């Protein structure tokens, strides 16, 4: 996770906002250079919604794809997958 945070911070040097999407087109991480650059936009396909809002506000957008950040724990199956990944030291 430390690697992910460092990578997000590095990308933020060149962009107003950096997004890390989830596997289902949601948004699992957002880093902005300044507070409140974007409103909170929850819901299905929030990643696309955030990108459109950032474009509308003429913000430069960076993208960070990470298996660990993209992973959601929403279902019992996700919990099982999480524990398997922990056992294999994949997180």
Secondary structure, DSSP 8 states (H G I E B T S, - for coil): -HHHHHHHHHHHTT-SEEEEE-TTS-EEEEEESSTTSS----STTHHHHHHHHHHHTT--EEE---HHHH----SHHHHHHHHHHHHTT--
